[in-house]
Amino acid sequence: MSVQDTIKQQVTSNKVVLYMKGSPDFPQCGFSARAVQVLRACGVEDIFSVDVLEEPEIRQGIKDYANWPTIPQLYVNGEFVGGSDIVTEMYQSGELQKLLK
């Protein structure tokens, strides 16, 4: 199975997927920490996360998959939502809460 197949399987078989540095309980960068905080503020407890620091092939593969250069990346219902700034803006406008319901 290729890295792209693995990523596709992860994002399509989990409702909320966060590609991040570290884990939800121990984020390894501020942007990843903010994405987790926003998701938890929306009431999301069950975050399927992938630590790109432990999986370098996923770290590059996810950038290619979404054509998005930065980590973290949030996927909801198999769709790419965005990185930390977009997720924060969507939370502030109420869009993210609707998407996650």
The first five atom37 places (N, CA, C, CB, O) and aatype in JSON, in Angstrom:
{
  "aatype": [12, 15, 19, 5, 3, 16, 9, 11, 5, 5, 19, 16, 15, 2, 11, 19, 19, 10, 18, 12, 11, 7, 15, 14, 3, 13, 14, 5, 4, 7, 13, 15, 0, 1, 0, 19, 5, 19, 10, 1, 0, 4, 7, 19, 6, 3, 9, 13, 15, 19, 3, 19, 10, 6, 6, 14, 6, 9, 1, 5, 7, 9, 11, 3, 18, 0, 2, 17, 14, 16, 9, 14, 5, 10, 18, 19, 2, 7, 6, 13, 19, 7, 7, 15, 3, 9, 19, 16, 6, 12, 18, 5, 15, 7, 6, 10, 5, 11, 10, 10, 11],
  "atom_mask": [
    [1, 1, 1, 1, 1],
    [1, 1, 1, 1, 1],
    [1, 1, 1, 1, 1],
    [1, 1, 1, 1, 1],
    [1, 1, 1, 1, 1],
    [1, 1, 1, 1, 1],
    [1, 1, 1, 1, 1],
    [1, 1, 1, 1, 1],
    [1, 1, 1, 1, 1],
    [1, 1, 1, 1, 1],
    [1, 1, 1, 1, 1],
    [1, 1, 1, 1, 1],
    [1, 1, 1, 1, 1],
    [1, 1, 1, 1, 1],
    [1, 1, 1, 1, 1],
    [1, 1, 1, 1, 1],
    [1, 1, 1, 1, 1],
    [1, 1, 1, 1, 1],
    [1, 1, 1, 1, 1],
    [1, 1, 1, 1, 1],
    [1, 1, 1, 1, 1],
    [1, 1, 1, 0, 1],
    [1, 1, 1, 1, 1],
    [1, 1, 1, 1, 1],
    [1, 1, 1, 1, 1],
    [1, 1, 1, 1, 1],
    [1, 1, 1, 1, 1],
    [1, 1, 1, 1, 1],
    [1, 1, 1, 1, 1],
    [1, 1, 1, 0, 1],
    [1, 1, 1, 1, 1],
    [1, 1, 1, 1, 1],
    [1, 1, 1, 1, 1],
    [1, 1, 1, 1, 1],
    [1, 1, 1, 1, 1],
    [1, 1, 1, 1, 1],
    [1, 1, 1, 1, 1],
    [1, 1, 1, 1, 1],
    [1, 1, 1, 1, 1],
    [1, 1, 1, 1, 1],
    [1, 1, 1, 1, 1],
    [1, 1, 1, 1, 1],
    [1, 1, 1, 0, 1],
    [1, 1, 1, 1, 1],
    [1, 1, 1, 1, 1],
    [1, 1, 1, 1, 1],
    [1, 1, 1, 1, 1],
    [1, 1, 1, 1, 1],
    [1, 1, 1, 1, 1],
    [1, 1, 1, 1, 1],
    [1, 1, 1, 1, 1],
    [1, 1, 1, 1, 1],
    [1, 1, 1, 1, 1],
    [1, 1, 1, 1, 1],
    [1, 1, 1, 1, 1],
    [1, 1, 1, 1, 1],
    [1, 1, 1, 1, 1],
    [1, 1, 1, 1, 1],
    [1, 1, 1, 1, 1],
    [1, 1, 1, 1, 1],
    [1, 1, 1, 0, 1],
    [1, 1, 1, 1, 1],
    [1, 1, 1, 1, 1],
    [1, 1, 1, 1, 1],
    [1, 1, 1, 1, 1],
    [1, 1, 1, 1, 1],
    [1, 1, 1, 1, 1],
    [1, 1, 1, 1, 1],
    [1, 1, 1, 1, 1],
    [1, 1, 1, 1, 1],
    [1, 1, 1, 1, 1],
    [1, 1, 1, 1, 1],
    [1, 1, 1, 1, 1],
    [1, 1, 1, 1, 1],
    [1, 1, 1, 1, 1],
    [1, 1, 1, 1, 1],
    [1, 1, 1, 1, 1],
    [1, 1, 1, 0, 1],
    [1, 1, 1, 1, 1],
    [1, 1, 1, 1, 1],
    [1, 1, 1, 1, 1],
    [1, 1, 1, 0, 1],
    [1, 1, 1, 0, 1],
    [1, 1, 1, 1, 1],
    [1, 1, 1, 1, 1],
    [1, 1, 1, 1, 1],
    [1, 1, 1, 1, 1],
    [1, 1, 1, 1, 1],
    [1, 1, 1, 1, 1],
    [1, 1, 1, 1, 1],
    [1, 1, 1, 1, 1],
    [1, 1, 1, 1, 1],
    [1, 1, 1, 1, 1],
    [1, 1, 1, 0, 1],
    [1, 1, 1, 1, 1],
    [1, 1, 1, 1, 1],
    [1, 1, 1, 1, 1],
    [1, 1, 1, 1, 1],
    [1, 1, 1, 1, 1],
    [1, 1, 1, 1, 1],
    [1, 1, 1, 1, 1]
  ],
  "atom_positions": [
    [[0.86, -1.18, 0.0], [0.0, 0.0, 0.0], [0.9, 1.24, 0.0], [-0.97, 0.0, 1.24], [1.84, 1.33, 0.79]],
    [[0.62, 2.18, -0.87], [1.43, 3.4, -0.95], [1.07, 4.35, 0.19], [1.23, 4.1, -2.31], [0.06, 4.18, 0.86]],
    [[1.92, 5.36, 0.4], [1.65, 6.37, 1.41], [0.32, 7.07, 1.1], [2.82, 7.4, 1.48], [-0.47, 7.34, 2.01]],
    [[0.08, 7.37, -0.17], [-1.16, 8.04, -0.55], [-2.38, 7.16, -0.24], [-1.14, 8.39, -2.05], [-3.41, 7.66, 0.2]],
    [[-2.26, 5.84, -0.46], [-3.34, 4.92, -0.13], [-3.59, 4.89, 1.39], [-3.02, 3.49, -0.64], [-4.73, 4.88, 1.84]],
    [[-2.5, 4.89, 2.15], [-2.62, 4.89, 3.61], [-3.35, 6.14, 4.08], [-1.22, 4.8, 4.27], [-4.25, 6.06, 4.91]],
    [[-2.94, 7.29, 3.55], [-3.57, 8.56, 3.93], [-5.05, 8.55, 3.56], [-2.86, 9.75, 3.25], [-5.9, 8.93, 4.36]],
    [[-5.34, 8.1, 2.34], [-6.75, 8.07, 1.9], [-7.57, 7.18, 2.83], [-6.85, 7.56, 0.44], [-8.7, 7.53, 3.2]],
    [[-7.01, 6.04, 3.2], [-7.71, 5.12, 4.1], [-7.95, 5.79, 5.47], [-6.9, 3.8, 4.28], [-9.03, 5.64, 6.05]],
    [[-6.96, 6.52, 5.97], [-7.1, 7.19, 7.27], [-8.18, 8.26, 7.22], [-5.76, 7.83, 7.7], [-9.03, 8.33, 8.11]],
    [[-8.16, 9.09, 6.19], [-9.11, 10.22, 6.16], [-10.53, 9.78, 5.82], [-8.66, 11.26, 5.15], [-11.49, 10.47, 6.17]],
    [[-10.68, 8.63, 5.14], [-12.03, 8.2, 4.78], [-12.66, 7.28, 5.82], [-12.0, 7.51, 3.45], [-13.87, 7.09, 5.82]],
    [[-11.85, 6.69, 6.72], [-12.43, 5.76, 7.69], [-12.56, 6.36, 9.09], [-11.59, 4.51, 7.76], [-12.98, 5.67, 10.02]],
    [[-12.22, 7.63, 9.25], [-12.36, 8.33, 10.53], [-13.06, 9.66, 10.28], [-10.98, 8.54, 11.22], [-12.77, 10.34, 9.3]],
    [[-13.98, 10.04, 11.19], [-14.72, 11.28, 11.0], [-13.8, 12.51, 11.08], [-15.82, 11.39, 12.04], [-13.86, 13.39, 10.22]],
    [[-12.96, 12.55, 12.11], [-12.06, 13.7, 12.32], [-10.63, 13.18, 12.35], [-12.41, 14.47, 13.65], [-10.27, 12.36, 13.19]],
    [[-9.81, 13.66, 11.4], [-8.41, 13.24, 11.34], [-7.53, 14.49, 11.38], [-8.13, 12.4, 10.04], [-7.74, 15.43, 10.62]],
    [[-6.55, 14.47, 12.27], [-5.62, 15.59, 12.4], [-4.21, 15.07, 12.19], [-5.76, 16.29, 13.77], [-3.72, 14.26, 12.98]],
    [[-3.56, 15.53, 11.14], [-2.14, 15.27, 10.92], [-1.41, 16.38, 11.65], [-1.74, 15.22, 9.37], [-1.58, 17.56, 11.34]],
    [[-0.6, 16.01, 12.63], [-0.02, 17.01, 13.53], [1.38, 16.59, 13.96], [-0.92, 17.21, 14.76], [1.83, 15.47, 13.71]],
    [[2.05, 17.53, 14.63], [3.35, 17.23, 15.24], [3.06, 16.9, 16.7], [4.37, 18.43, 15.1], [2.6, 17.75, 17.46]],
    [[3.35, 15.65, 17.08], [3.04, 15.19, 18.42], [1.68, 14.51, 18.45], [0.0, 0.0, 0.0], [1.19, 14.02, 17.43]],
    [[1.08, 14.48, 19.65], [-0.22, 13.85, 19.83], [-1.17, 14.87, 20.46], [-0.12, 12.57, 20.71], [-0.72, 15.89, 20.97]],
    [[-2.48, 14.6, 20.44], [-3.41, 15.55, 21.06], [-3.07, 15.85, 22.52], [-4.82, 15.01, 20.98], [-3.26, 16.98, 22.99]],
    [[-2.57, 14.85, 23.26], [-2.22, 15.08, 24.67], [-0.85, 15.74, 24.84], [-2.24, 13.76, 25.42], [-0.6, 16.4, 25.85]],
    [[0.03, 15.55, 23.86], [1.37, 16.12, 23.93], [1.77, 16.73, 22.58], [2.4, 15.05, 24.35], [2.66, 16.21, 21.91]],
    [[1.12, 17.83, 22.18], [1.48, 18.44, 20.89], [2.91, 18.95, 20.92], [0.51, 19.6, 20.54], [3.39, 19.41, 21.95]],
    [[3.6, 18.85, 19.77], [5.0, 19.24, 19.68], [5.21, 20.58, 18.98], [5.77, 18.17, 18.96], [6.35, 20.98, 18.75]],
    [[4.12, 21.27, 18.65], [4.27, 22.63, 18.12], [3.01, 23.42, 18.44], [4.54, 22.62, 16.56], [1.94, 22.85, 18.67]],
    [[3.15, 24.72, 18.45], [2.04, 25.6, 18.83], [0.85, 25.5, 17.89], [0.0, 0.0, 0.0], [-0.3, 25.57, 18.33]],
    [[1.12, 25.33, 16.6], [0.03, 25.25, 15.63], [-0.79, 23.98, 15.84], [0.58, 25.31, 14.2], [-2.01, 24.0, 15.77]],
    [[-0.09, 22.86, 16.09], [-0.79, 21.61, 16.37], [-1.58, 21.72, 17.66], [0.21, 20.45, 16.46], [-2.71, 21.25, 17.74]],
    [[-0.99, 22.35, 18.68], [-1.68, 22.53, 19.96], [-2.95, 23.35, 19.77], [-0.75, 23.21, 20.99], [-3.99, 23.02, 20.34]],
    [[-2.89, 24.41, 18.95], [-4.05, 25.25, 18.72], [-5.15, 24.47, 18.0], [-3.67, 26.49, 17.91], [-6.32, 24.59, 18.35]],
    [[-4.78, 23.66, 17.01], [-5.77, 22.87, 16.29], [-6.49, 21.91, 17.24], [-5.1, 22.08, 15.14], [-7.71, 21.76, 17.16]],
    [[-5.75, 21.28, 18.14], [-6.35, 20.37, 19.12], [-7.28, 21.14, 20.06], [-5.26, 19.64, 19.93], [-8.39, 20.68, 20.35]],
    [[-6.84, 22.32, 20.53], [-7.67, 23.14, 21.43], [-8.99, 23.5, 20.77], [-6.92, 24.43, 21.84], [-10.05, 23.42, 21.39]],
    [[-8.93, 23.89, 19.5], [-10.13, 24.28, 18.76], [-11.08, 23.1, 18.62], [-9.77, 24.84, 17.37], [-12.28, 23.23, 18.84]],
    [[-10.54, 21.93, 18.25], [-11.39, 20.75, 18.11], [-12.04, 20.38, 19.44], [-10.57, 19.56, 17.59], [-13.22, 20.04, 19.48]],
    [[-11.29, 20.45, 20.51], [-11.85, 20.12, 21.83], [-12.89, 21.16, 22.25], [-10.73, 20.04, 22.9], [-13.89, 20.81, 22.88]],
    [[-12.67, 22.42, 21.88], [-13.66, 23.46, 22.18], [-14.96, 23.21, 21.42], [-13.1, 24.85, 21.82], [-16.03, 23.65, 21.86]],
    [[-14.87, 22.51, 20.3], [-16.06, 22.14, 19.52], [-16.7, 20.86, 20.04], [-15.68, 21.97, 18.04], [-17.7, 20.39, 19.5]],
    [[-16.12, 20.3, 21.09], [-16.68, 19.08, 21.67], [-16.17, 17.79, 21.06], [0.0, 0.0, 0.0], [-16.73, 16.72, 21.32]],
    [[-15.13, 17.87, 20.25], [-14.58, 16.66, 19.63], [-13.63, 16.0, 20.61], [-13.86, 16.99, 18.28], [-12.58, 16.56, 20.95]],
    [[-13.99, 14.81, 21.06], [-13.12, 14.07, 21.98], [-12.33, 13.02, 21.22], [-13.95, 13.41, 23.11], [-11.2, 12.69, 21.58]],
    [[-12.93, 12.49, 20.17], [-12.36, 11.36, 19.45], [-11.62, 11.87, 18.21], [-13.46, 10.34, 19.06], [-12.16, 11.87, 17.1]],
    [[-10.38, 12.3, 18.41], [-9.57, 12.8, 17.3], [-8.64, 11.67, 16.87], [-8.76, 14.09, 17.71], [-7.83, 11.19, 17.65]],
    [[-8.78, 11.26, 15.6], [-7.8, 10.32, 15.05], [-6.62, 11.18, 14.61], [-8.39, 9.45, 13.84], [-6.73, 11.97, 13.68]],
    [[-5.48, 11.01, 15.29], [-4.33, 11.86, 14.95], [-3.18, 11.02, 14.45], [-3.89, 12.69, 16.16], [-3.02, 9.86, 14.82]],
    [[-2.39, 11.63, 13.59], [-1.19, 11.0, 13.06], [-0.03, 11.94, 13.37], [-1.31, 10.71, 11.52], [-0.03, 13.09, 12.95]],
    [[0.97, 11.42, 14.1], [2.15, 12.21, 14.46], [3.14, 12.14, 13.3], [2.8, 11.69, 15.79], [3.81, 11.13, 13.09]],
    [[3.23, 13.24, 12.55], [4.11, 13.26, 11.37], [5.6, 13.23, 11.76], [3.82, 14.49, 10.53], [6.44, 12.93, 10.91]],
    [[5.92, 13.54, 13.0], [7.31, 13.47, 13.43], [7.76, 12.02, 13.53], [7.5, 14.2, 14.78], [8.94, 11.71, 13.34]],
    [[6.82, 11.12, 13.84], [7.15, 9.7, 13.95], [7.02, 8.98, 12.61], [6.25, 9.03, 14.97], [7.52, 7.87, 12.45]],
    [[6.34, 9.62, 11.65], [6.12, 8.99, 10.35], [6.52, 9.94, 9.22], [4.64, 8.56, 10.19], [5.66, 10.58, 8.62]],
    [[7.84, 10.03, 8.94], [8.33, 11.0, 7.96], [7.73, 10.82, 6.56], [9.83, 10.91, 7.86], [7.55, 11.8, 5.84]],
    [[7.41, 9.59, 6.17], [6.82, 9.39, 4.85], [5.41, 9.99, 4.78], [6.79, 7.89, 4.49], [4.98, 10.48, 3.74]],
    [[4.69, 9.93, 5.9], [3.37, 10.56, 5.97], [3.53, 12.08, 5.99], [2.59, 10.08, 7.24], [2.74, 12.81, 5.39]],
    [[4.56, 12.56, 6.68], [4.8, 14.01, 6.77], [4.89, 14.63, 5.38], [6.09, 14.3, 7.57], [4.29, 15.67, 5.12]],
    [[5.64, 13.98, 4.48], [5.73, 14.5, 3.12], [4.48, 14.13, 2.32], [7.0, 13.95, 2.42], [3.96, 14.93, 1.55]],
    [[4.01, 12.91, 2.51], [2.87, 12.42, 1.74], [1.61, 13.24, 1.93], [0.0, 0.0, 0.0], [0.86, 13.46, 0.98]],
    [[1.38, 13.71, 3.16], [0.15, 14.47, 3.42], [0.21, 15.84, 2.75], [-0.07, 14.64, 4.94], [-0.82, 16.38, 2.34]],
    [[1.41, 16.39, 2.63], [1.57, 17.68, 1.94], [1.21, 17.52, 0.46], [3.03, 18.22, 2.09], [0.59, 18.4, -0.14]],
    [[1.61, 16.38, -0.11], [1.27, 16.1, -1.5], [-0.21, 15.78, -1.65], [2.12, 14.93, -2.04], [-0.85, 16.2, -2.62]],
    [[-0.76, 15.04, -0.69], [-2.15, 14.58, -0.75], [-3.11, 15.78, -0.85], [-2.49, 13.73, 0.48], [-4.03, 15.78, -1.68]],
    [[-2.9, 16.78, 0.0], [-3.8, 17.93, 0.03], [-3.27, 19.1, -0.8], [-4.01, 18.39, 1.46], [-3.95, 20.11, -0.98]],
    [[-2.04, 18.94, -1.32], [-1.38, 20.07, -1.97], [-1.35, 21.26, -1.02], [-2.1, 20.43, -3.3], [-1.66, 22.39, -1.41]],
    [[-0.98, 20.99, 0.22], [-0.95, 22.0, 1.28], [0.39, 21.86, 1.99], [-2.16, 21.83, 2.29], [0.73, 20.76, 2.43]],
    [[1.18, 22.94, 2.11], [2.58, 22.8, 2.52], [2.83, 22.64, 4.02], [3.33, 23.97, 2.05], [3.95, 22.32, 4.41]],
    [[1.83, 22.87, 4.86], [2.12, 22.93, 6.3], [1.35, 21.87, 7.1], [1.8, 24.31, 6.83], [0.35, 21.31, 6.64]],
    [[1.84, 21.64, 8.3], [1.23, 20.77, 9.3], [0.85, 21.7, 10.45], [2.23, 19.58, 9.77], [1.63, 22.61, 10.73]],
    [[-0.26, 21.55, 11.13], [-1.23, 20.47, 11.03], [-2.18, 20.59, 9.85], [-2.03, 20.41, 12.29], [-2.32, 21.66, 9.24]],
    [[-2.82, 19.48, 9.55], [-3.88, 19.45, 8.54], [-5.07, 18.71, 9.14], [-3.4, 18.77, 7.22], [-4.93, 17.63, 9.71]],
    [[-6.25, 19.32, 8.99], [-7.47, 18.73, 9.53], [-8.35, 18.21, 8.4], [-8.24, 19.75, 10.38], [-8.57, 18.9, 7.4]],
    [[-8.85, 17.0, 8.58], [-9.81, 16.39, 7.65], [-11.06, 16.05, 8.43], [-9.21, 15.12, 6.96], [-10.98, 15.49, 9.53]],
    [[-12.22, 16.37, 7.87], [-13.49, 16.01, 8.48], [-14.32, 15.32, 7.41], [-14.24, 17.27, 9.06], [-14.51, 15.85, 6.31]],
    [[-14.82, 14.13, 7.74], [-15.61, 13.33, 6.8], [-14.9, 13.15, 5.46], [-16.97, 13.99, 6.57], [-15.53, 13.22, 4.4]],
    [[-13.59, 12.92, 5.51], [-12.82, 12.64, 4.31], [-12.4, 13.86, 3.51], [0.0, 0.0, 0.0], [-11.7, 13.73, 2.5]],
    [[-12.83, 15.05, 3.93], [-12.53, 16.27, 3.19], [-11.46, 17.09, 3.93], [-13.8, 17.12, 2.99], [-11.5, 17.21, 5.15]],
    [[-10.52, 17.64, 3.16], [-9.51, 18.52, 3.73], [-10.16, 19.83, 4.16], [-8.37, 18.79, 2.71], [-10.84, 20.48, 3.36]],
    [[-9.97, 20.2, 5.41], [-10.55, 21.45, 5.93], [-9.52, 22.57, 5.87], [-11.04, 21.25, 7.38], [-9.81, 23.65, 5.35]],
    [[-8.32, 22.32, 6.4], [-7.3, 23.36, 6.37], [-6.27, 23.16, 7.47], [0.0, 0.0, 0.0], [-6.26, 22.15, 8.17]],
    [[-5.42, 24.16, 7.58], [-4.39, 24.17, 8.62], [-4.86, 24.93, 9.84], [0.0, 0.0, 0.0], [-6.05, 25.24, 9.98]],
    [[-3.94, 25.22, 10.72], [-4.25, 25.84, 12.01], [-4.99, 27.18, 11.87], [-2.98, 26.05, 12.78], [-5.98, 27.4, 12.57]],
    [[-4.52, 28.06, 10.99], [-5.16, 29.38, 10.86], [-6.58, 29.26, 10.33], [-4.33, 30.27, 9.92], [-7.49, 29.92, 10.84]],
    [[-6.78, 28.43, 9.32], [-8.11, 28.25, 8.73], [-9.06, 27.64, 9.75], [-8.03, 27.37, 7.47], [-10.21, 28.07, 9.88]],
    [[-8.58, 26.62, 10.46], [-9.4, 25.96, 11.48], [-9.81, 26.96, 12.56], [-8.63, 24.77, 12.11], [-10.96, 26.96, 13.0]],
    [[-8.87, 27.81, 12.98], [-9.17, 28.82, 14.01], [-10.19, 29.83, 13.49], [-7.87, 29.55, 14.44], [-11.13, 30.17, 14.2]],
    [[-10.01, 30.3, 12.26], [-10.97, 31.25, 11.67], [-12.35, 30.63, 11.54], [-10.48, 31.72, 10.28], [-13.36, 31.27, 11.84]],
    [[-12.4, 29.37, 11.11], [-13.69, 28.68, 10.96], [-14.37, 28.51, 12.32], [-13.51, 27.31, 10.27], [-15.6, 28.6, 12.43]],
    [[-13.58, 28.25, 13.35], [-14.12, 28.12, 14.7], [-14.72, 29.46, 15.16], [-13.02, 27.64, 15.7], [-15.82, 29.5, 15.7]],
    [[-13.98, 30.54, 14.92], [-14.43, 31.85, 15.36], [-15.71, 32.28, 14.65], [-13.33, 32.88, 15.13], [-16.53, 33.0, 15.22]],
    [[-15.88, 31.83, 13.4], [-17.08, 32.22, 12.65], [-18.25, 31.25, 12.87], [-16.76, 32.29, 11.16], [-19.37, 31.51, 12.43]],
    [[-17.98, 30.13, 13.56], [-19.03, 29.14, 13.8], [-19.14, 28.07, 12.72], [0.0, 0.0, 0.0], [-19.91, 27.12, 12.86]],
    [[-18.38, 28.22, 11.65], [-18.45, 27.25, 10.54], [-17.97, 25.87, 10.97], [-17.62, 27.73, 9.36], [-18.55, 24.86, 10.58]],
    [[-16.9, 25.82, 11.76], [-16.31, 24.55, 12.14], [-17.28, 23.73, 12.99], [-14.99, 24.78, 12.9], [-17.41, 22.52, 12.81]],
    [[-17.97, 24.41, 13.91], [-18.94, 23.71, 14.77], [-20.01, 23.04, 13.91], [-19.58, 24.7, 15.77], [-20.39, 21.91, 14.19]],
    [[-20.5, 23.74, 12.88], [-21.52, 23.16, 11.98], [-20.96, 21.95, 11.24], [-22.02, 24.22, 10.97], [-21.64, 20.93, 11.11]],
    [[-19.73, 22.08, 10.77], [-19.1, 20.99, 10.01], [-18.94, 19.74, 10.88], [-17.72, 21.45, 9.48], [-19.06, 18.62, 10.39]],
    [[-18.66, 19.94, 12.16], [-18.37, 18.82, 13.06], [-19.62, 18.17, 13.65], [-17.48, 19.28, 14.17], [-19.52, 17.11, 14.28]],
    [[-20.79, 18.78, 13.48], [-22.02, 18.22, 14.06], [-22.41, 16.93, 13.39], [-23.17, 19.22, 13.96], [-23.42, 16.32, 13.75]]
  ]
}
